[in-house]
Amino acid sequence: MFKLLCALIGIYFFGFFGAFIGYFLGSIIDRSRAYGIGGINPLSSGHRQKVFLETVFILKGKLAKADGHISKHEIAHVEQFIQKLGMPAEHRLKAIALFNQGADPSFDFEPSLREFMAACGHTHSLKQMLLVYLIVMALSDGHIDSSEERLLIDIARHLGYDETAFRHMLDMVLNQSHFAGGQATSATALEDAYKAIGVKKDSSDQEVKYAYRKLMSQYHPDKLMGQGLPEDMIAVATEQAKEVQVAYDLIAKSRKQ
């Protein structure tokens, strides 16, 4: 708002050069009003964290009930997820309540996604992490059935991903999970590693390294916290980064040989 006003004032008094200076100064004012001097406004960041957490648990509930019943594997996944977050008893009860709310067949999740997009939609990393968490949830019982897949595609669409982009991310997360625990867990480890990074076996070293660095940047704790990911959820994101690292190390080792 202020950058346009300052640009108009600048061009009126000083011409084109004045418009440029006015726009620059106005941008500084807009940034200060939106984020505060020197960084993100704590209130704004806190709101994004609250919305992110609520959306995660609501959609986990919706996803768990997508096939008509909630499996013991899905319950165990949510319990483990809460434990990893280190939630106190009060917050744990709130998280379970949100999960149950999402699991209600009559619950409409679209308003929750609209609120998420309003608070977090401008940050690519938060949208991606939400989708990653949900894909991991869907994989908790070893496979994704058709009803879960349809729901994930619909959620991805609300987040701005088309089906092709979603399936690419799904393939990456699925294959990253093969490297959980710091080691390859399948007979086709090297093939899985390429899929986990999102490249092909005939990709150049430069392409592989670029894809790896891009993924590690997306999972970087400082970047995620700066964009509003709740601090407690950084540990969960770090696990994904470790899986990417193991996959990349396997590729790098095979190429040296």
C-alpha positions as a LaTeX table, in Angstrom:
\begin{tabular}{lrrr}
\hline
Residue & $x$ (\AA) & $y$ (\AA) & $z$ (\AA) \\
\hline
Met1 & 0.00 & 0.00 & 0.00 \\
Phe2 & 2.62 & 2.57 & 1.10 \\
Lys3 & 5.02 & 1.68 & $-1.71$ \\
Leu4 & 2.42 & 2.69 & $-4.31$ \\
Leu5 & 1.52 & 5.88 & $-2.47$ \\
Cys6 & 5.18 & 6.87 & $-2.07$ \\
Ala7 & 5.85 & 6.05 & $-5.74$ \\
Leu8 & 3.02 & 8.39 & $-6.82$ \\
Ile9 & 4.32 & 11.18 & $-4.58$ \\
Gly10 & 7.84 & 10.63 & $-5.90$ \\
Ile11 & 6.84 & 10.77 & $-9.57$ \\
Tyr12 & 4.70 & 13.88 & $-8.96$ \\
Phe13 & 7.57 & 15.87 & $-7.45$ \\
Phe14 & 10.71 & 14.33 & $-8.95$ \\
Gly15 & 9.69 & 12.34 & $-12.04$ \\
Phe16 & 10.71 & 8.78 & $-12.83$ \\
Phe17 & 13.73 & 8.71 & $-10.51$ \\
Gly18 & 11.55 & 10.01 & $-7.67$ \\
Ala19 & 9.04 & 7.22 & $-8.31$ \\
Phe20 & 11.80 & 4.65 & $-7.96$ \\
Ile21 & 13.03 & 6.10 & $-4.66$ \\
Gly22 & 9.46 & 6.47 & $-3.38$ \\
Tyr23 & 8.63 & 2.87 & $-4.22$ \\
Phe24 & 11.75 & 1.67 & $-2.41$ \\
Leu25 & 11.01 & 3.70 & 0.73 \\
Gly26 & 7.36 & 2.66 & 0.68 \\
Ser27 & 8.39 & $-0.99$ & 0.51 \\
Ile28 & 10.42 & $-0.53$ & 3.68 \\
Ile29 & 7.39 & 0.99 & 5.44 \\
Asp30 & 5.12 & $-1.83$ & 4.26 \\
Arg31 & 7.61 & $-4.44$ & 5.46 \\
Ser32 & 7.95 & $-2.75$ & 8.84 \\
Arg33 & 4.18 & $-2.65$ & 9.29 \\
Ala34 & 3.71 & $-6.27$ & 8.25 \\
Tyr35 & 6.67 & $-7.90$ & 9.98 \\
Gly36 & 8.12 & $-5.47$ & 12.47 \\
Ile37 & 11.63 & $-4.00$ & 12.39 \\
Gly38 & 14.30 & $-6.63$ & 11.76 \\
Gly39 & 12.18 & $-9.74$ & 11.30 \\
Ile40 & 8.88 & $-11.51$ & 11.61 \\
Asn41 & 6.28 & $-10.10$ & 13.95 \\
Pro42 & 5.97 & $-12.63$ & 16.81 \\
Leu43 & 2.18 & $-12.30$ & 16.77 \\
Ser44 & 2.04 & $-13.03$ & 13.05 \\
Ser45 & 4.42 & $-15.96$ & 13.38 \\
Gly46 & 2.50 & $-17.27$ & 16.38 \\
His47 & $-0.75$ & $-17.14$ & 14.43 \\
Arg48 & 0.78 & $-19.10$ & 11.55 \\
Gln49 & 2.09 & $-21.73$ & 13.96 \\
Lys50 & $-1.33$ & $-22.10$ & 15.58 \\
Val51 & $-3.10$ & $-22.43$ & 12.23 \\
Phe52 & $-0.47$ & $-24.88$ & 10.94 \\
Leu53 & $-0.81$ & $-27.19$ & 13.95 \\
Glu54 & $-4.60$ & $-27.12$ & 13.90 \\
Thr55 & $-4.70$ & $-27.86$ & 10.18 \\
Val56 & $-2.25$ & $-30.76$ & 10.52 \\
Phe57 & $-4.33$ & $-32.57$ & 13.13 \\
Ile58 & $-7.69$ & $-31.85$ & 11.50 \\
Leu59 & $-6.49$ & $-33.18$ & 8.16 \\
Lys60 & $-4.80$ & $-36.17$ & 9.77 \\
Gly61 & $-8.20$ & $-37.06$ & 11.24 \\
Lys62 & $-9.92$ & $-36.58$ & 7.89 \\
Leu63 & $-7.31$ & $-38.70$ & 6.15 \\
Ala64 & $-7.44$ & $-41.48$ & 8.75 \\
Lys65 & $-11.22$ & $-41.83$ & 8.31 \\
Ala66 & $-11.14$ & $-41.49$ & 4.50 \\
Asp67 & $-11.51$ & $-45.25$ & 4.00 \\
Gly68 & $-14.33$ & $-45.51$ & 6.56 \\
His69 & $-12.35$ & $-46.63$ & 9.60 \\
Ile70 & $-9.29$ & $-45.59$ & 11.59 \\
Ser71 & $-6.66$ & $-48.34$ & 11.76 \\
Lys72 & $-4.44$ & $-49.15$ & 14.74 \\
His73 & $-1.46$ & $-48.12$ & 12.60 \\
Glu74 & $-2.96$ & $-44.65$ & 12.06 \\
Ile75 & $-3.70$ & $-44.25$ & 15.76 \\
Ala76 & $-0.16$ & $-45.31$ & 16.61 \\
His77 & 1.21 & $-42.86$ & 14.03 \\
Val78 & $-0.70$ & $-39.93$ & 15.56 \\
Glu79 & 0.38 & $-40.91$ & 19.08 \\
Gln80 & 4.00 & $-41.14$ & 17.94 \\
Phe81 & 3.67 & $-37.82$ & 16.14 \\
Ile82 & 2.41 & $-36.15$ & 19.33 \\
Gln83 & 5.26 & $-37.70$ & 21.33 \\
Lys84 & 7.83 & $-36.39$ & 18.84 \\
Leu85 & 6.35 & $-32.92$ & 19.26 \\
Gly86 & 6.80 & $-33.20$ & 23.03 \\
Met87 & 3.30 & $-31.89$ & 23.69 \\
Pro88 & 2.23 & $-31.36$ & 27.30 \\
Ala89 & $-0.98$ & $-33.10$ & 28.42 \\
Glu90 & $-3.20$ & $-30.07$ & 27.74 \\
His91 & $-1.94$ & $-29.64$ & 24.18 \\
Arg92 & $-2.15$ & $-33.39$ & 23.58 \\
Leu93 & $-5.84$ & $-33.35$ & 24.46 \\
Lys94 & $-6.38$ & $-30.41$ & 22.10 \\
Ala95 & $-4.56$ & $-32.23$ & 19.29 \\
Ile96 & $-6.66$ & $-35.36$ & 19.79 \\
Ala97 & $-9.84$ & $-33.24$ & 19.81 \\
Leu98 & $-8.83$ & $-31.68$ & 16.49 \\
Phe99 & $-8.04$ & $-35.13$ & 15.06 \\
Asn100 & $-11.46$ & $-36.41$ & 16.13 \\
Gln101 & $-13.09$ & $-33.30$ & 14.69 \\
Gly102 & $-11.48$ & $-33.98$ & 11.33 \\
Ala103 & $-12.45$ & $-37.66$ & 11.51 \\
Asp104 & $-16.15$ & $-36.78$ & 11.81 \\
Pro105 & $-17.67$ & $-37.75$ & 8.41 \\
Ser106 & $-19.86$ & $-34.63$ & 8.47 \\
Phe107 & $-16.94$ & $-32.28$ & 9.04 \\
Asp108 & $-16.13$ & $-29.94$ & 6.12 \\
Phe109 & $-12.36$ & $-29.47$ & 5.97 \\
Glu110 & $-12.36$ & $-26.80$ & 3.26 \\
Pro111 & $-12.82$ & $-23.82$ & 5.65 \\
Ser112 & $-9.77$ & $-25.07$ & 7.58 \\
Leu113 & $-7.74$ & $-25.18$ & 4.37 \\
Arg114 & $-8.90$ & $-21.68$ & 3.42 \\
Glu115 & $-7.75$ & $-20.42$ & 6.83 \\
Phe116 & $-4.44$ & $-22.22$ & 6.34 \\
Met117 & $-3.94$ & $-20.63$ & 2.92 \\
Ala118 & $-4.77$ & $-17.18$ & 4.32 \\
Ala119 & $-2.17$ & $-17.56$ & 7.08 \\
Cys120 & 0.47 & $-19.79$ & 5.47 \\
Gly121 & $-0.30$ & $-19.93$ & 1.76 \\
His122 & 2.40 & $-17.44$ & 0.78 \\
Thr123 & 5.14 & $-19.74$ & 2.09 \\
His124 & 5.97 & $-22.67$ & $-0.20$ \\
Ser125 & 7.77 & $-24.59$ & 2.55 \\
Leu126 & 4.76 & $-24.63$ & 4.90 \\
Lys127 & 2.43 & $-25.88$ & 2.17 \\
Gln128 & 4.93 & $-28.56$ & 1.24 \\
Met129 & 5.51 & $-29.65$ & 4.85 \\
Leu130 & 1.77 & $-29.95$ & 5.45 \\
Leu131 & 1.44 & $-32.21$ & 2.43 \\
Val132 & 4.52 & $-34.24$ & 3.42 \\
Tyr133 & 3.13 & $-34.83$ & 6.93 \\
Leu134 & $-0.17$ & $-36.02$ & 5.44 \\
Ile135 & 1.51 & $-38.35$ & 2.95 \\
Val136 & 3.58 & $-39.88$ & 5.77 \\
Met137 & 0.34 & $-40.33$ & 7.71 \\
Ala138 & $-1.32$ & $-42.10$ & 4.77 \\
Leu139 & 1.71 & $-44.40$ & 4.45 \\
Ser140 & 1.64 & $-45.35$ & 8.15 \\
Asp141 & $-0.18$ & $-48.63$ & 7.45 \\
Gly142 & 2.10 & $-49.51$ & 4.55 \\
His143 & 0.02 & $-48.33$ & 1.61 \\
Ile144 & $-2.29$ & $-45.57$ & 0.37 \\
Asp145 & $-5.74$ & $-46.76$ & $-0.68$ \\
Ser146 & $-7.83$ & $-45.08$ & $-3.37$ \\
Ser147 & $-9.99$ & $-43.02$ & $-0.98$ \\
Glu148 & $-6.92$ & $-41.63$ & 0.79 \\
Glu149 & $-5.29$ & $-40.86$ & $-2.54$ \\
Arg150 & $-8.35$ & $-38.97$ & $-3.78$ \\
Leu151 & $-8.46$ & $-36.93$ & $-0.58$ \\
Leu152 & $-4.73$ & $-36.14$ & $-0.79$ \\
Ile153 & $-5.11$ & $-35.02$ & $-4.40$ \\
Asp154 & $-8.00$ & $-32.76$ & $-3.36$ \\
Ile155 & $-6.01$ & $-31.28$ & $-0.46$ \\
Ala156 & $-3.01$ & $-30.78$ & $-2.76$ \\
Arg157 & $-5.24$ & $-28.94$ & $-5.23$ \\
His158 & $-6.36$ & $-26.55$ & $-2.48$ \\
Leu159 & $-2.67$ & $-25.96$ & $-1.69$ \\
Gly160 & $-1.89$ & $-25.09$ & $-5.30$ \\
Tyr161 & $-0.42$ & $-28.41$ & $-6.51$ \\
Asp162 & $-1.81$ & $-30.07$ & $-9.63$ \\
Glu163 & $-2.05$ & $-33.87$ & $-9.75$ \\
Thr164 & 1.27 & $-34.27$ & $-11.57$ \\
Ala165 & 3.13 & $-32.21$ & $-8.96$ \\
Phe166 & 1.40 & $-34.12$ & $-6.17$ \\
Arg167 & 2.31 & $-37.52$ & $-7.59$ \\
His168 & 5.93 & $-36.42$ & $-7.97$ \\
Met169 & 5.99 & $-35.40$ & $-4.29$ \\
Leu170 & 4.21 & $-38.63$ & $-3.30$ \\
Asp171 & 6.83 & $-40.72$ & $-5.11$ \\
Met172 & 9.64 & $-38.81$ & $-3.43$ \\
Val173 & 8.21 & $-39.12$ & 0.10 \\
Leu174 & 7.39 & $-42.81$ & $-0.43$ \\
Asn175 & 10.97 & $-43.55$ & $-1.45$ \\
Gln176 & 12.46 & $-41.31$ & 1.24 \\
Ser177 & 10.68 & $-43.51$ & 3.78 \\
His178 & 12.81 & $-46.44$ & 2.59 \\
Phe179 & 15.78 & $-44.69$ & 4.21 \\
Ala180 & 14.20 & $-44.18$ & 7.63 \\
Gly181 & 16.53 & $-45.06$ & 10.46 \\
Gly182 & 19.61 & $-43.96$ & 8.57 \\
Gln183 & 19.95 & $-46.88$ & 6.17 \\
Ala184 & 18.46 & $-48.34$ & 3.01 \\
Thr185 & 15.69 & $-50.83$ & 3.73 \\
Ser186 & 14.95 & $-52.28$ & 0.29 \\
Ala187 & 16.67 & $-54.49$ & $-2.28$ \\
Thr188 & 16.32 & $-51.71$ & $-4.86$ \\
Ala189 & 18.02 & $-49.12$ & $-2.64$ \\
Leu190 & 19.86 & $-47.21$ & $-5.35$ \\
Glu191 & 16.78 & $-46.96$ & $-7.55$ \\
Asp192 & 14.78 & $-45.79$ & $-4.53$ \\
Ala193 & 17.47 & $-43.21$ & $-3.73$ \\
Tyr194 & 17.11 & $-41.53$ & $-7.12$ \\
Lys195 & 13.32 & $-41.38$ & $-6.69$ \\
Ala196 & 13.74 & $-40.01$ & $-3.14$ \\
Ile197 & 15.79 & $-37.11$ & $-4.49$ \\
Gly198 & 13.42 & $-36.62$ & $-7.42$ \\
Val199 & 15.91 & $-37.30$ & $-10.23$ \\
Lys200 & 16.65 & $-40.12$ & $-12.68$ \\
Lys201 & 19.57 & $-42.50$ & $-12.89$ \\
Asp202 & 20.85 & $-40.78$ & $-16.03$ \\
Ser203 & 20.68 & $-37.29$ & $-14.47$ \\
Ser204 & 23.99 & $-35.44$ & $-14.38$ \\
Asp205 & 25.98 & $-35.02$ & $-11.18$ \\
Gln206 & 25.05 & $-31.35$ & $-11.24$ \\
Glu207 & 21.32 & $-32.13$ & $-11.54$ \\
Val208 & 21.51 & $-34.62$ & $-8.67$ \\
Lys209 & 23.37 & $-32.17$ & $-6.45$ \\
Tyr210 & 20.93 & $-29.36$ & $-7.26$ \\
Ala211 & 17.90 & $-31.53$ & $-6.42$ \\
Tyr212 & 19.55 & $-32.67$ & $-3.18$ \\
Arg213 & 20.43 & $-29.13$ & $-2.08$ \\
Lys214 & 16.94 & $-27.91$ & $-2.92$ \\
Leu215 & 15.37 & $-30.60$ & $-0.73$ \\
Met216 & 17.78 & $-29.96$ & 2.14 \\
Ser217 & 17.00 & $-26.25$ & 1.92 \\
Gln218 & 13.27 & $-26.98$ & 2.12 \\
Tyr219 & 13.81 & $-29.05$ & 5.27 \\
His220 & 16.30 & $-26.61$ & 6.85 \\
Pro221 & 15.24 & $-25.84$ & 10.46 \\
Asp222 & 16.06 & $-22.10$ & 10.37 \\
Lys223 & 14.15 & $-21.60$ & 7.12 \\
Leu224 & 11.10 & $-23.53$ & 8.33 \\
Met225 & 11.01 & $-21.74$ & 11.69 \\
Gly226 & 11.45 & $-18.40$ & 9.96 \\
Gln227 & 8.41 & $-19.13$ & 7.81 \\
Gly228 & 6.29 & $-20.13$ & 10.79 \\
Leu229 & 6.67 & $-23.89$ & 11.29 \\
Pro230 & 6.13 & $-24.59$ & 15.01 \\
Glu231 & 9.45 & $-25.24$ & 16.74 \\
Asp232 & 8.24 & $-28.58$ & 18.09 \\
Met233 & 7.68 & $-29.80$ & 14.54 \\
Ile234 & 11.25 & $-29.13$ & 13.44 \\
Ala235 & 12.33 & $-32.55$ & 14.76 \\
Val236 & 9.81 & $-34.23$ & 12.46 \\
Ala237 & 11.07 & $-32.25$ & 9.47 \\
Thr238 & 14.65 & $-33.11$ & 10.41 \\
Glu239 & 13.83 & $-36.81$ & 10.07 \\
Gln240 & 12.82 & $-36.21$ & 6.46 \\
Ala241 & 16.12 & $-34.39$ & 5.89 \\
Lys242 & 18.06 & $-37.35$ & 7.31 \\
Glu243 & 16.31 & $-39.70$ & 4.88 \\
Val244 & 17.21 & $-37.40$ & 1.98 \\
Gln245 & 20.81 & $-37.28$ & 3.19 \\
Val246 & 21.10 & $-41.08$ & 3.33 \\
Ala247 & 19.62 & $-41.39$ & $-0.17$ \\
Tyr248 & 22.01 & $-38.78$ & $-1.57$ \\
Asp249 & 25.04 & $-40.37$ & 0.12 \\
Leu250 & 24.14 & $-43.69$ & $-1.51$ \\
Ile251 & 23.92 & $-42.05$ & $-4.94$ \\
Ala252 & 27.19 & $-40.18$ & $-4.45$ \\
Lys253 & 28.97 & $-43.35$ & $-3.32$ \\
Ser254 & 27.70 & $-45.35$ & $-6.30$ \\
Arg255 & 28.81 & $-42.64$ & $-8.74$ \\
Lys256 & 32.33 & $-42.51$ & $-7.29$ \\
Gln257 & 32.63 & $-46.26$ & $-7.80$ \\
\hline
\end{tabular}
